[in-house]
Amino acid sequence: MKDYGDKLYISHGVVWRTVINQRGSEFVADTPLCLNETCRMVLQNITGGYFCVKCNKIYKQTKRHAEIVMEVRNSWEGFQTFGQPVYSLDLPPTKVIDGSEDENYWVQARISEKQGKRMAVIYFGERIKGKQEKTDYTQTFLDFEDEQLRFDKTNKNVIKVERKK
């Protein structure tokens, strides 16, 4: 007995479901389903399309069935990666953090990676007694690849960090 996944996917004008094998691996089934929500019958592969015997409807194909199944499976595999963090295997693994402070200011810098890109993040702010608020310091980002310097607009503007006398 086959166990099916809990989601359906539309591609190439028909519905596809996933199958979970005995080892718990999930993959896209090679048989599409009817697009009609009240039917969802397994479609027959006929020349030039898929045929639903219950609805008597033909869904046209523009490619061979094997090519469509491969495209659907590749798209589904890519869909599974949404929201996952991206790490670069081309860059050497590094973690650089340094900081310094005096009686008026503090600074912390780190080299990190975000979505496979290396960047420097510099935190700079006034020393505050008590709780440090977001408006007391600035975050500056240096993107090495794009050669851009940006700052976080929710923090203090980097230009407005004033010198204490």
Long-range contacts (C-beta under 8 A, 24 or more apart in sequence): 4-29, 8-33, 9-72, 9-76, 9-79, 10-35, 11-68, 11-71, 11-72, 11-75, 12-61, 12-62, 12-63, 12-68, 12-71, 12-72, 13-59, 13-60, 14-43, 14-50, 14-59, 15-40, 16-72, 16-76, 18-76, 27-73, 28-69, 28-72, 28-73, 28-76, 30-69, 32-59, 35-59, 85-115, 86-115, 86-116, 87-113, 87-116, 88-113, 88-116, 88-117, 88-118, 91-118, 101-127, 103-127, 104-164, 105-161, 105-164, 106-137, 117-143, 117-144, 117-145, 117-146, 118-144, 118-145, 119-143, 119-144, 120-144, 124-158, 124-161, 125-156, 125-161, 126-161, 126-164
